[in-house]
């Protein structure tokens, strides 16, 4: 339900994309917006700051002052700020409620949300689902993919197809999607949530009784998600395995959908996305499109036309006779494993390493041993990764000191595929996985 914002003071935590989007939307609705940013001001922010100040938005850097907090009607937080941060204690003491930017967008629009969460695969699924739905409807992709839903509120939309992270769910108290999709669950963001069980509970909150979606979609091949789904009390669908009803699965080298009756959707050979993990993404999107009522013809047409999102097992070209893939978004070992399993029958050079998340490497090492010919390691994590790989019997390892050196070495080898799938965060060398992926693509393509 839309609120009247005229003359209300709203505090925005962080100068992030979502924070800026919330501030600009609310300022246009008459709110007094105050952005408080813990980091110090940087010259690269000058243009953005000028734009915001021209809208009457006030901004502070280097901490959170009493002046900015006092009297706030509500606070809107950015996803990267952990709940243990002192600012949340300050807000609690002042009894200022905190919500996410997604919650704000949900409260400000009457259009239904399709919420897609999970540790891996949610961006591809979000973008593919939107791409399919847009064959017949207005259903933009938004959320944790870098498109804040608040930037879309002034347009007429039939659905918002929204990638939702556990961070955003944590501060979305009223958010009630019509369809909620849970792709998978593997260890990640443990520090932010304070433990694996807390991380799972944050995801599960999307399906809580008080905001139960009309339709819930679960992975049938992720044991923990499947168990949660099988115990879930509501209309539900599963992907990845055949059930008696309400499922999407692979049979006879094709993807099938079953609700009241079985229906073949598309042959696997016609799915352009690479790898078994992407088939899971496609199946989740098919279920969602079928629930919404999109025709089979448009579903198939969209899947055939869809291209993988940037930095997600993205094929960037054939260079010097080698197939080069950018999977920079693989910021944890579980995400990298999906990519490693995508090149059966080909010889592969893997470039991995970066800032270590200190998650268990057993499954990663076993998959490398089975699927990969050579591993090139770099970054802060390279010593631990090398130790664990050798402990597991994989010794074809090259350690390098720079990112460009890793690419140079990969082109010197005889393997057919060069795959950047770091299994680590990028912050020891780059501002984020996007910059890492762009640098990889530019330098690899320069070798043509």
Beta strands, then each sheet from edge to edge (+ up, - down):
strand 1: 9-13
strand 2: 32-37
strand 3: 58-61
strand 4: 74-77
strand 5: 98-100
strand 6: 112-117
strand 7: 139-143
strand 8: 159-163
strand 9: 179-182
strand 10: 215-219
strand 11: 236-239
strand 12: 247-251
strand 13: 254-258
strand 14: 262-267
strand 15: 314-319
strand 16: 322-326
strand 17: 348-353
strand 18: 374-378
strand 19: 397-399
strand 20: 417-420
sheet 1: 3+ 2+ 1+ 4+ 5+
sheet 2: 7+ 8+ 6+ 9+ 10+ 11+ 12+ 13- 14+
sheet 3: 15+ 16- 20- 17- 18- 19-
end
